Amino acid sequence: MAPVLSRSLATASLASLPTSSPFTHRNHRRDLTLSSAFLPPTSFGRNGLYCAGLKWKLERRNNEMVVRCDAAVAEKEEATDAPGEKFEYQAEVSRLLDLIVHSLYSHKEVFLRELVSNASDALDKLRFLSVTEPSLLGDAGELEIRIKPDPDNGIITITDTGIGMTKDELIDCLGTIAQSGTSKFLKALKENKDLGADNGLIGQFGVGFYSAFLVAERVVVSTKSPRSDKQYVWESVADSSSYTIREETDPDKLLRRGTQITLYLRADDKYEFSEPTRIQNLVKNYSQFVSFPIYTWQENSRTVEVEEEEESKEGEEPKPEGEKKKVKKTKTEKYWDWELANETKPLWMRSSKDLQKEEYQEFYKKTFNEFVEPLAYTHFTTEGEVEFRSILYVPGMGPLNNEEVINPKTKNIRLYVKRVFISDDFDGELFPRYLSFVKGVVDSDDLPLNVSREILQESRIVRIMRKRLVRKTFDMIQDIAESENKEDYKKFWENFGRFIKLGCVEDTGNHKRITPLLRFYTSKSEEELKSLDDYVENMGENQKAIYYLATDSLKSAKTAPFLEKLVQKDIEVLYLIDPIDEVAIQNLQTYKEKKFVDISKEDLELGDEDEVKERETKQEYNLLCDWMKQQLGDKVAKVQVSKRLSSSPCVLVSGKFGWSANMERLMKAQALGDTASLEFMRGRRILEVNPDHPIVKDLNAACKNAPDSSDAKRAVELLYETALISSGFSPDSPAELGNKIYEMMALALGGRWGRSDEETGTVEADANTNESFEAEVVEPSEVRHENEHDPWTTD
């Protein structure tokens, strides 16, 4: 085994070594040689010798030779490396083209967007260069793009009057994959600051042209540059690694200036993409806001007036040709002509000061195919780390079905980069789900896109954009709420109030912006919706919380027994009648340092209780509460004296941390509800009794004087189940509850209007034969003595 050496510096004096030492030292040509019997072979350098990855040096100290060992990585010899052989990357061109065509783009239809964008760049380049070279424009016509489909032959021709290309530029731009002519032009623009930096050039990757092979089996590019006297034709077929360039000699195909791309469509694509209507729709979707006019070849119809010879009537002899009368008739004839496809202008590129309300409304209707004017709009420009322009709208009408509430893919936000449509499918990336009803356009010049220009790459940039868009949306909605026309916000809340409530659940970071927008009915405002700001402003001095009650309807909220004491004390209560309301409020927890308190749950504190009186009442009815709890068993967690009742005999409240009756009802209605979790979250139920009610006083006397009375026990059962319904819960057995009510009715009604004995016997016989009806119908004399109070008589 080799010796283990310390990582620290090790020194040894050669003078102290014996002659028989394994280390020997000799002086030969001024070079020192160190050898050892147990060290591997060594190598020498000017800075020392190297052995086993260690560096050994000989130093002279005080007339002694010292061996120095550095346990470190050995230094390399101070010699330059020999130059390596240089190689070029090899690429299989056909495979590379296949990846570009079939792996970059998710939809075939984007080929037209890419080719129109290239044509727009060519027109933009010509416009820039013509500033210093006006001769480039010549007499070749206006700057425009024309697209002509040929459905019969499956051909699409795209022509622009842009800068065109020379032969060298054809080889450089189309013959070199991922070589972007636009990027080179932009670089030249930056170097020449005199031309300015304001441009609308789109291209940046140099692969958009090859998207033509998504649908075409052969592509022909004919181009004429104003800087060249010759016109050249570039041609290639799909799945090929070569192309041809030739000079155009046919005088009928010569261009005055620009580029013409002819796509010979594949057999399975020719019927879809050579259809004129399909081409026009693609242009409107992707390239509607390109700054140059785009014309498409469309079939139209018109009414013309023609002269025809009058036909002979039946029974008449035909007249000679010269004697027939000429009659004017109108006919509808079809014709083909160029039609402007992008007549809608990018409104967001203009200053908001120069635009009228009518222009925003017209833009909204055309862009989103709406017929109702928007409730509000906002037009803004954001600068800084991310620069973009945007116009956002609040629609005048809400979605017609509930699916759009929970579906973030509503395609209401359209993202453009340099006025070219990129995507409207963000799955909640640009806008949260609860604001998915907002419609608008977002346009930026420098968004980080992937090569297909369909996906935003940097999530951080998206988060910044989302934050600013959401803030502007809230500002727009707040303006509606604060406007003098209160009907506008009322209309907004009817259409989109549930979306805003969803935001309380999903967006905790924007609670401060969402909460002032909420509206509810209250115990003091049952006809008009009220804001939380108005509620807090009208609170009493001693009120420390915002009280609410969640029910299934406004009517049930008004008559709920939980309200009795609060209404008596003039305390306002929010009515939460929408299914999402209770969840939204629970997520808010507080507003302006006031807690939200559910009045249907235990431990309700109203702030002005008489503690001495409460303690006395509790002691007086303590026996009754224990007796009732014994009768009800596990149905309730406990029975206690209530602080919230004034007219009802009792009420059933939920535990502080369990579901309320409303939430329990909603969870039971879920299609995929879990029974086990329902039982767990239902929590405990507490029966609260009103000590001032006659029924409770009678039961208090019963528990003291006749605790084993079957009638008293049945009254407790019926009292509990009645409280179950009046408090918003569902009875476990509605039929059993119905039977108990029928029994009590029979006791109260028996013999009141003098029924005959035969009818009584019939009823009793029917009751005995009905096994499910266990209650026995008895005569009133068996239940009520003459001196007892009749509950059906009025004093």
MINUBA-584326 format. One line per 8 residues: their letters; for each residue x negated, y negated, z of C-alpha. Coordinates in steps of 0.05 Angstrom, whole numbers, plus 5000, padded with zeros to 4 digits. Example, Ala and Ser with C-alpha at 12.3 -4.5 7.8 and 13.67 -1.06 7.14 Angstrom:
2
AS) 4754,5090,5156 ~ 4727,5021,5143
//
This chain:
795
MAPVLSRS) 5000,5000,5000 ~ 4974,4930,4983 ~ 4961,4884,5041 ~ 5015,4833,5060 ~ 4990,4761,5057 ~ 5020,4703,5094 ~ 5054,4647,5055 ~ 5013,4596,5093
LATASLAS) 4943,4578,5071 ~ 4892,4632,5090 ~ 4818,4616,5098 ~ 4759,4660,5113 ~ 4685,4644,5122 ~ 4640,4683,5075 ~ 4581,4672,5122 ~ 4617,4713,5175
LPTSSPFT) 4630,4772,5128 ~ 4582,4832,5134 ~ 4544,4857,5076 ~ 4588,4918,5073 ~ 4649,4875,5066 ~ 4694,4892,5008 ~ 4686,4819,4986 ~ 4621,4802,4951
HRNHRRDL) 4598,4736,4925 ~ 4545,4723,4873 ~ 4523,4661,4836 ~ 4522,4672,4761 ~ 4521,4615,4711 ~ 4552,4569,4762 ~ 4614,4613,4761 ~ 4638,4644,4826
TLSSAFLP) 4661,4715,4824 ~ 4704,4745,4878 ~ 4719,4819,4879 ~ 4754,4864,4927 ~ 4763,4938,4933 ~ 4837,4932,4950 ~ 4857,4874,4904 ~ 4881,4884,4833
PTSFGRNG) 4839,4857,4776 ~ 4833,4782,4775 ~ 4834,4728,4721 ~ 4795,4664,4724 ~ 4810,4592,4708 ~ 4778,4525,4721 ~ 4822,4513,4781 ~ 4810,4581,4813
LYCAGLKW) 4824,4654,4802 ~ 4892,4689,4799 ~ 4906,4756,4829 ~ 4973,4791,4844 ~ 5012,4727,4834 ~ 4967,4690,4885 ~ 4918,4633,4873 ~ 4848,4642,4904
KLERRNNE) 4798,4584,4907 ~ 4726,4579,4935 ~ 4710,4515,4973 ~ 4647,4491,5009 ~ 4658,4466,5080 ~ 4601,4449,5127 ~ 4550,4488,5087 ~ 4597,4548,5087
MVVRCDAA) 4635,4579,5029 ~ 4709,4585,5045 ~ 4761,4628,5008 ~ 4828,4591,5000 ~ 4892,4630,4983 ~ 4956,4593,4961 ~ 5017,4639,4965 ~ 5054,4601,4911
VAEKEEAT) 5071,4610,4838 ~ 5007,4612,4799 ~ 4991,4554,4754 ~ 4991,4565,4681 ~ 4928,4555,4643 ~ 4919,4486,4617 ~ 4927,4507,4546 ~ 4980,4487,4496
DAPGEKFE) 5029,4540,4472 ~ 5022,4562,4401 ~ 5076,4531,4356 ~ 5136,4579,4346 ~ 5169,4596,4281 ~ 5231,4554,4266 ~ 5295,4586,4242 ~ 5361,4558,4217
YQAEVSRL) 5429,4582,4242 ~ 5464,4628,4194 ~ 5539,4624,4183 ~ 5586,4668,4144 ~ 5624,4613,4109 ~ 5686,4653,4092 ~ 5691,4676,4164 ~ 5681,4605,4190
LDLIVHSL) 5736,4579,4144 ~ 5782,4635,4166 ~ 5772,4614,4239 ~ 5785,4541,4223 ~ 5848,4555,4184 ~ 5879,4610,4226 ~ 5854,4596,4296 ~ 5856,4521,4304
YSHKEVFL) 5928,4505,4288 ~ 5989,4533,4322 ~ 6039,4513,4267 ~ 6031,4516,4192 ~ 6069,4452,4181 ~ 6012,4409,4209 ~ 5976,4415,4142 ~ 6016,4357,4115
RELVSNAS) 6000,4315,4177 ~ 5925,4327,4166 ~ 5926,4313,4092 ~ 5968,4249,4100 ~ 5920,4227,4155 ~ 5861,4237,4107 ~ 5898,4196,4054 ~ 5912,4142,4105
DALDKLRF) 5838,4140,4123 ~ 5819,4133,4050 ~ 5866,4074,4043 ~ 5839,4043,4107 ~ 5767,4050,4083 ~ 5785,4015,4018 ~ 5819,3959,4056 ~ 5758,3948,4099
LSVTEPSL) 5709,3951,4043 ~ 5750,3905,3999 ~ 5739,3849,4049 ~ 5667,3843,4026 ~ 5677,3875,3957 ~ 5744,3851,3928 ~ 5727,3883,3861 ~ 5739,3952,3892
LGDAGELE) 5814,3940,3891 ~ 5816,3924,3817 ~ 5884,3933,3783 ~ 5897,4003,3809 ~ 5961,3984,3844 ~ 5985,3980,3916 ~ 5956,4019,3974 ~ 6004,4076,3982
IRIKPDPD) 6014,4152,3988 ~ 6059,4193,3944 ~ 6080,4266,3956 ~ 6114,4305,3901 ~ 6138,4376,3914 ~ 6154,4423,3857 ~ 6202,4477,3883 ~ 6204,4514,3818
NGIITITD) 6129,4528,3814 ~ 6112,4524,3889 ~ 6066,4464,3882 ~ 6055,4402,3926 ~ 6018,4342,3900 ~ 5993,4288,3948 ~ 5965,4225,3916 ~ 5935,4164,3948
TGIGMTKD) 5905,4101,3919 ~ 5848,4098,3969 ~ 5773,4094,3962 ~ 5765,4161,3927 ~ 5700,4200,3924 ~ 5640,4206,3879 ~ 5609,4273,3862 ~ 5558,4268,3918
ELIDCLGT) 5612,4248,3968 ~ 5653,4309,3946 ~ 5595,4355,3962 ~ 5580,4318,4026 ~ 5652,4314,4053 ~ 5689,4375,4025 ~ 5629,4420,4013 ~ 5602,4412,4084
IAQSGTSK) 5647,4442,4136 ~ 5658,4398,4198 ~ 5626,4339,4162 ~ 5673,4280,4177 ~ 5668,4224,4127 ~ 5711,4182,4172 ~ 5663,4191,4230 ~ 5605,4168,4187
FLKALKEN) 5645,4108,4164 ~ 5662,4090,4236 ~ 5588,4095,4254 ~ 5571,4047,4198 ~ 5626,4000,4222 ~ 5596,3998,4292 ~ 5528,3982,4263 ~ 5558,3926,4222
KDLGADNG) 5596,3885,4273 ~ 5617,3834,4221 ~ 5672,3881,4196 ~ 5704,3883,4265 ~ 5723,3941,4308 ~ 5799,3938,4299 ~ 5814,3997,4253 ~ 5865,4052,4246
LIGQFGVG) 5820,4108,4221 ~ 5844,4176,4245 ~ 5795,4230,4226 ~ 5740,4252,4273 ~ 5726,4326,4266 ~ 5718,4339,4191 ~ 5762,4402,4189 ~ 5831,4373,4176
FYSAFLVA) 5825,4381,4101 ~ 5817,4456,4107 ~ 5886,4461,4140 ~ 5911,4460,4068 ~ 5893,4533,4064 ~ 5945,4547,4118 ~ 5998,4547,4063 ~ 5958,4544,3998
ERVVVSTK) 5923,4599,3961 ~ 5887,4549,3915 ~ 5870,4476,3927 ~ 5850,4426,3873 ~ 5824,4357,3890 ~ 5818,4305,3835 ~ 5785,4240,3857 ~ 5762,4175,3826
SPRSDKQY) 5719,4126,3863 ~ 5719,4052,3842 ~ 5643,4056,3847 ~ 5639,4110,3794 ~ 5661,4113,3722 ~ 5675,4187,3724 ~ 5730,4227,3756 ~ 5712,4294,3788
VWESVADS) 5753,4355,3806 ~ 5738,4399,3866 ~ 5771,4467,3867 ~ 5770,4526,3914 ~ 5813,4586,3932 ~ 5830,4614,4000 ~ 5784,4666,4032 ~ 5727,4644,3988
SSYTIREE) 5658,4619,4008 ~ 5647,4578,3945 ~ 5677,4520,3907 ~ 5670,4487,3839 ~ 5662,4415,3818 ~ 5673,4392,3747 ~ 5685,4327,3711 ~ 5756,4311,3691
TDPDKLLR) 5762,4304,3615 ~ 5837,4309,3605 ~ 5860,4237,3593 ~ 5930,4252,3618 ~ 5902,4270,3687 ~ 5857,4210,3697 ~ 5869,4167,3759 ~ 5857,4093,3763
RGTQITLY) 5832,4101,3834 ~ 5841,4147,3893 ~ 5851,4221,3905 ~ 5902,4272,3884 ~ 5907,4338,3922 ~ 5946,4394,3890 ~ 5966,4454,3933 ~ 5986,4519,3900
LRADDKYE) 6027,4549,3955 ~ 6025,4621,3978 ~ 6082,4666,3958 ~ 6111,4669,4028 ~ 6107,4594,4039 ~ 6127,4564,3972 ~ 6202,4566,3986 ~ 6196,4530,4053
FSEPTRIQ) 6143,4478,4041 ~ 6160,4460,3969 ~ 6230,4440,3989 ~ 6236,4364,3982 ~ 6279,4356,4043 ~ 6230,4396,4085 ~ 6172,4353,4061 ~ 6210,4289,4078
NLVKNYSQ) 6227,4314,4148 ~ 6154,4332,4161 ~ 6132,4263,4140 ~ 6184,4231,4185 ~ 6163,4274,4243 ~ 6087,4270,4239 ~ 6070,4210,4196 ~ 6129,4163,4205
FVSFPIYT) 6086,4107,4234 ~ 6026,4111,4187 ~ 6011,4039,4167 ~ 6016,4052,4092 ~ 6080,4068,4054 ~ 6092,4142,4041 ~ 6138,4159,3983 ~ 6168,4229,3972
WQENSRTV) 6200,4255,3908 ~ 6273,4266,3925 ~ 6336,4286,3890 ~ 6392,4234,3896 ~ 6461,4224,3867 ~ 6495,4164,3839 ~ 6562,4146,3809 ~ 6561,4123,3737
EVEEEEES) 6615,4099,3690 ~ 6618,4135,3623 ~ 6664,4130,3562 ~ 6698,4194,3538 ~ 6749,4209,3485 ~ 6819,4218,3512 ~ 6841,4290,3512 ~ 6905,4309,3476
KEGEEPKP) 6965,4325,3520 ~ 7000,4391,3518 ~ 7048,4397,3460 ~ 7015,4341,3420 ~ 6977,4352,3356 ~ 6902,4337,3362 ~ 6884,4271,3332 ~ 6828,4261,3282
EGEKKKVK) 6760,4243,3311 ~ 6763,4170,3290 ~ 6832,4158,3320 ~ 6818,4184,3391 ~ 6818,4131,3445 ~ 6757,4118,3489 ~ 6771,4124,3563 ~ 6724,4101,3619
KTKTEKYW) 6712,4151,3674 ~ 6665,4155,3734 ~ 6620,4214,3744 ~ 6569,4233,3797 ~ 6501,4249,3768 ~ 6438,4274,3802 ~ 6370,4243,3790 ~ 6300,4246,3819
DWELANET) 6265,4185,3845 ~ 6213,4162,3896 ~ 6241,4149,3965 ~ 6205,4114,4023 ~ 6199,4163,4080 ~ 6167,4120,4135 ~ 6209,4057,4135 ~ 6210,4054,4212
KPLWMRSS) 6152,4011,4234 ~ 6110,4025,4297 ~ 6143,3975,4343 ~ 6094,3987,4399 ~ 6037,3958,4358 ~ 6070,3889,4360 ~ 6072,3842,4419 ~ 6134,3847,4462
KDLQKEEY) 6140,3771,4458 ~ 6154,3775,4384 ~ 6209,3827,4388 ~ 6283,3821,4401 ~ 6328,3867,4440 ~ 6363,3889,4377 ~ 6297,3913,4347 ~ 6283,3957,4408
QEFYKKTF) 6353,3987,4405 ~ 6348,4001,4330 ~ 6280,4033,4340 ~ 6308,4077,4395 ~ 6367,4101,4353 ~ 6324,4118,4292 ~ 6267,4151,4330 ~ 6308,4194,4376
NEFVEPLA) 6371,4203,4332 ~ 6415,4170,4385 ~ 6480,4133,4374 ~ 6488,4102,4443 ~ 6447,4042,4461 ~ 6395,4051,4517 ~ 6409,4026,4587 ~ 6340,3995,4593
YTHFTTEG) 6271,3995,4560 ~ 6200,3974,4577 ~ 6144,3957,4529 ~ 6073,3954,4557 ~ 5999,3962,4542 ~ 5951,3995,4591 ~ 5877,3980,4590 ~ 5819,4006,4630
EVEFRSIL) 5794,4078,4634 ~ 5850,4099,4587 ~ 5880,4052,4537 ~ 5948,4064,4507 ~ 6012,4029,4485 ~ 6080,4054,4502 ~ 6155,4040,4497 ~ 6199,4077,4546
YVPGMGPL) 6275,4080,4547 ~ 6329,4100,4596 ~ 6383,4132,4553 ~ 6454,4106,4555 ~ 6482,4176,4564 ~ 6461,4235,4606 ~ 6449,4307,4581 ~ 6511,4346,4566
NNEEVINP) 6489,4410,4601 ~ 6451,4425,4665 ~ 6395,4463,4629 ~ 6360,4398,4611 ~ 6356,4380,4685 ~ 6311,4439,4701 ~ 6275,4444,4633 ~ 6213,4400,4629
KTKNIRLY) 6206,4415,4554 ~ 6257,4364,4531 ~ 6212,4334,4477 ~ 6233,4265,4498 ~ 6162,4236,4501 ~ 6126,4233,4434 ~ 6050,4226,4437 ~ 6015,4191,4379
VKRVFISD) 5942,4181,4366 ~ 5930,4122,4319 ~ 6003,4125,4299 ~ 5999,4199,4278 ~ 6046,4245,4316 ~ 6008,4295,4359 ~ 6058,4331,4404 ~ 6122,4325,4443
DFDGELFP) 6112,4391,4481 ~ 6075,4377,4546 ~ 6111,4421,4597 ~ 6114,4366,4649 ~ 6042,4342,4638 ~ 6057,4270,4618 ~ 6122,4263,4656 ~ 6148,4300,4718
RYLSFVKG) 6208,4344,4709 ~ 6255,4298,4747 ~ 6240,4241,4698 ~ 6248,4285,4637 ~ 6309,4244,4616 ~ 6265,4184,4599 ~ 6251,4178,4525 ~ 6194,4141,4493
VVDSDDLP) 6130,4139,4452 ~ 6058,4137,4476 ~ 6003,4117,4428 ~ 5928,4116,4442 ~ 5865,4109,4400 ~ 5816,4147,4443 ~ 5850,4207,4474 ~ 5806,4269,4482
LNVSREIL) 5840,4319,4435 ~ 5819,4388,4415 ~ 5798,4400,4343 ~ 5869,4416,4321 ~ 5890,4348,4349 ~ 5949,4383,4384 ~ 5925,4389,4457 ~ 5896,4339,4506
QESRIVRI) 5831,4366,4533 ~ 5815,4327,4596 ~ 5865,4338,4651 ~ 5838,4278,4689 ~ 5857,4232,4632 ~ 5926,4262,4630 ~ 5935,4251,4704 ~ 5917,4178,4697
MRKRLVRK) 5966,4169,4639 ~ 6021,4206,4678 ~ 6011,4162,4739 ~ 6017,4097,4699 ~ 6077,4122,4658 ~ 6114,4143,4722 ~ 6100,4076,4755 ~ 6126,4037,4695
TFDMIQDI) 6188,4082,4693 ~ 6204,4067,4766 ~ 6195,3992,4753 ~ 6244,3997,4696 ~ 6296,4035,4738 ~ 6287,3986,4796 ~ 6302,3929,4748 ~ 6368,3962,4731
AESENKED) 6384,3969,4805 ~ 6369,3896,4819 ~ 6404,3868,4758 ~ 6466,3825,4765 ~ 6507,3874,4726 ~ 6522,3927,4779 ~ 6558,3970,4728 ~ 6492,3987,4694
YKKFWENF) 6463,4021,4755 ~ 6529,4054,4770 ~ 6527,4084,4700 ~ 6454,4103,4709 ~ 6469,4138,4775 ~ 6527,4177,4746 ~ 6483,4202,4690 ~ 6416,4211,4723
GRFIKLGC) 6426,4209,4798 ~ 6414,4284,4806 ~ 6347,4275,4770 ~ 6324,4223,4820 ~ 6346,4267,4878 ~ 6304,4323,4848 ~ 6245,4276,4852 ~ 6252,4274,4928
VEDTGNHK) 6238,4349,4928 ~ 6183,4353,4875 ~ 6144,4288,4881 ~ 6125,4272,4953 ~ 6074,4221,4929 ~ 6128,4175,4901 ~ 6178,4177,4959 ~ 6170,4103,4971
RITPLLRF) 6192,4089,4899 ~ 6247,4141,4897 ~ 6282,4127,4964 ~ 6307,4056,4949 ~ 6340,4083,4886 ~ 6384,4134,4922 ~ 6458,4122,4930 ~ 6509,4157,4975
YTSKSEEE) 6581,4152,4999 ~ 6587,4137,5073 ~ 6639,4137,5128 ~ 6646,4062,5119 ~ 6641,4062,5043 ~ 6683,4120,5017 ~ 6698,4088,4949 ~ 6632,4054,4931
LKSLDDYV) 6562,4084,4932 ~ 6514,4053,4981 ~ 6438,4047,4982 ~ 6395,4066,5042 ~ 6372,3993,5047 ~ 6444,3971,5058 ~ 6454,4027,5109 ~ 6393,4007,5149
ENMGENQK) 6412,3933,5146 ~ 6481,3948,5176 ~ 6456,3993,5231 ~ 6471,3975,5303 ~ 6417,3951,5351 ~ 6419,4016,5392 ~ 6421,4062,5331 ~ 6354,4097,5323
AIYYLATD) 6368,4145,5266 ~ 6403,4152,5199 ~ 6460,4202,5208 ~ 6484,4247,5152 ~ 6534,4303,5140 ~ 6527,4353,5083 ~ 6592,4383,5056 ~ 6621,4408,4991
SLKSAKTA) 6667,4349,4977 ~ 6683,4279,4998 ~ 6750,4300,5026 ~ 6720,4353,5071 ~ 6668,4303,5095 ~ 6722,4253,5115 ~ 6760,4304,5158 ~ 6700,4340,5189
PFLEKLVQ) 6704,4346,5265 ~ 6630,4327,5271 ~ 6648,4254,5254 ~ 6698,4241,5310 ~ 6653,4211,5363 ~ 6609,4173,5313 ~ 6669,4140,5279 ~ 6696,4122,5348
KDIEVLYL) 6630,4088,5364 ~ 6627,4053,5296 ~ 6565,4091,5272 ~ 6559,4099,5197 ~ 6547,4169,5169 ~ 6520,4187,5100 ~ 6563,4237,5061 ~ 6519,4287,5023
IDPIDEVA) 6567,4320,4975 ~ 6521,4342,4918 ~ 6487,4410,4925 ~ 6417,4379,4920 ~ 6431,4323,4971 ~ 6414,4360,5034 ~ 6348,4388,5007 ~ 6329,4319,4982
IQNLQTYK) 6342,4285,5049 ~ 6304,4340,5087 ~ 6243,4327,5043 ~ 6246,4252,5057 ~ 6250,4261,5133 ~ 6245,4186,5147 ~ 6261,4119,5115 ~ 6236,4053,5143
EKKFVDIS) 6214,4089,5207 ~ 6285,4116,5217 ~ 6292,4192,5220 ~ 6347,4228,5183 ~ 6391,4267,5231 ~ 6442,4321,5212 ~ 6504,4311,5256 ~ 6524,4384,5245
KEDLELGD) 6465,4410,5285 ~ 6453,4417,5360 ~ 6423,4365,5407 ~ 6457,4306,5375 ~ 6437,4242,5413 ~ 6479,4180,5401 ~ 6439,4137,5450 ~ 6493,4111,5498
EDEVKERE) 6513,4172,5539 ~ 6533,4168,5612 ~ 6486,4219,5643 ~ 6522,4223,5710 ~ 6589,4237,5678 ~ 6558,4287,5630 ~ 6526,4325,5687 ~ 6592,4328,5726
TKQEYNLL) 6630,4352,5665 ~ 6578,4405,5651 ~ 6583,4432,5721 ~ 6659,4433,5718 ~ 6660,4473,5653 ~ 6599,4515,5664 ~ 6641,4575,5685 ~ 6685,4568,5623
CDWMKQQL) 6624,4566,5577 ~ 6595,4629,5608 ~ 6662,4665,5604 ~ 6673,4646,5530 ~ 6601,4667,5513 ~ 6616,4734,5546 ~ 6679,4743,5504 ~ 6645,4723,5438
GDKVAKVQ) 6581,4762,5449 ~ 6529,4756,5394 ~ 6574,4714,5350 ~ 6546,4651,5383 ~ 6480,4636,5417 ~ 6514,4596,5471 ~ 6576,4556,5489 ~ 6567,4484,5515
VSKRLSSS) 6605,4420,5527 ~ 6605,4375,5465 ~ 6584,4303,5459 ~ 6610,4293,5389 ~ 6685,4311,5395 ~ 6744,4267,5412 ~ 6806,4301,5382 ~ 6786,4371,5361
PCVLVSGK) 6784,4426,5414 ~ 6717,4455,5391 ~ 6665,4456,5335 ~ 6612,4505,5313 ~ 6543,4473,5304 ~ 6479,4502,5275 ~ 6412,4510,5309 ~ 6362,4455,5302
FGWSANME) 6316,4495,5256 ~ 6367,4538,5219 ~ 6410,4527,5159 ~ 6471,4482,5164 ~ 6539,4509,5143 ~ 6532,4473,5076 ~ 6463,4502,5063 ~ 6487,4572,5083
RLMKAQAL) 6544,4566,5033 ~ 6496,4545,4978 ~ 6446,4601,4992 ~ 6501,4653,4991 ~ 6522,4628,4923 ~ 6452,4640,4893 ~ 6452,4694,4840 ~ 6387,4723,4866
GDTASLEF) 6399,4710,4939 ~ 6363,4754,4989 ~ 6409,4782,5043 ~ 6351,4794,5091 ~ 6326,4722,5086 ~ 6398,4697,5092 ~ 6406,4731,5159 ~ 6339,4705,5183
MRGRRILE) 6348,4633,5161 ~ 6421,4628,5183 ~ 6395,4616,5252 ~ 6438,4612,5314 ~ 6508,4582,5321 ~ 6529,4543,5381 ~ 6602,4533,5401 ~ 6615,4464,5430
VNPDHPIV) 6681,4452,5467 ~ 6717,4387,5480 ~ 6731,4382,5555 ~ 6786,4331,5544 ~ 6828,4376,5498 ~ 6890,4412,5527 ~ 6871,4479,5497 ~ 6802,4477,5530
KDLNAACK) 6833,4456,5596 ~ 6882,4515,5592 ~ 6825,4563,5577 ~ 6786,4534,5635 ~ 6845,4551,5681 ~ 6850,4620,5650 ~ 6778,4637,5663 ~ 6786,4618,5736
NAPDSSDA) 6855,4648,5749 ~ 6861,4705,5699 ~ 6793,4721,5668 ~ 6817,4790,5645 ~ 6879,4765,5609 ~ 6885,4795,5539 ~ 6922,4733,5515 ~ 6867,4687,5538
KRAVELLY) 6814,4731,5505 ~ 6853,4731,5439 ~ 6859,4656,5444 ~ 6783,4650,5451 ~ 6774,4694,5389 ~ 6822,4653,5348 ~ 6792,4588,5373 ~ 6723,4611,5350
ETALISSG) 6745,4633,5282 ~ 6785,4569,5272 ~ 6723,4529,5290 ~ 6684,4571,5241 ~ 6728,4547,5184 ~ 6735,4475,5206 ~ 6659,4469,5214 ~ 6646,4492,5143
FSPDSPAE) 6627,4565,5154 ~ 6657,4625,5120 ~ 6693,4677,5164 ~ 6664,4746,5162 ~ 6734,4777,5153 ~ 6786,4729,5124 ~ 6840,4783,5126 ~ 6829,4795,5200
LGNKIYEM) 6832,4721,5214 ~ 6897,4718,5174 ~ 6927,4773,5216 ~ 6911,4736,5280 ~ 6944,4674,5254 ~ 7006,4713,5234 ~ 7008,4742,5304 ~ 7005,4674,5336
MALALGGR) 7060,4649,5289 ~ 7104,4708,5307 ~ 7094,4692,5381 ~ 7113,4620,5370 ~ 7171,4632,5322 ~ 7203,4695,5350 ~ 7279,4686,5358 ~ 7276,4611,5351
WGRSDEET) 7332,4606,5299 ~ 7373,4666,5323 ~ 7353,4723,5276 ~ 7395,4788,5280 ~ 7372,4851,5316 ~ 7374,4891,5251 ~ 7325,4843,5218 ~ 7281,4848,5280
GTVEADAN) 7282,4923,5277 ~ 7264,4922,5203 ~ 7205,4877,5216 ~ 7182,4921,5273 ~ 7189,4983,5230 ~ 7148,4951,5175 ~ 7096,4930,5224 ~ 7090,5001,5252
TNESFEAE) 7083,5033,5183 ~ 7029,4983,5163 ~ 6965,5013,5191 ~ 6922,4953,5173 ~ 6967,4906,5213 ~ 6949,4924,5284 ~ 6985,4866,5319 ~ 7051,4884,5353
VVEPSEVR) 7111,4839,5342 ~ 7144,4828,5410 ~ 7203,4788,5433 ~ 7190,4717,5457 ~ 7218,4734,5526 ~ 7158,4780,5536 ~ 7109,4724,5523 ~ 7140,4659,5547
HENEHDPW) 7181,4648,5609 ~ 7237,4599,5611 ~ 7199,4548,5651 ~ 7138,4550,5605 ~ 7125,4495,5554 ~ 7148,4510,5483 ~ 7092,4489,5434 ~ 7142,4479,5378
TTD) 7183,4427,5415 ~ 7165,4354,5418 ~ 7171,4314,5482
//
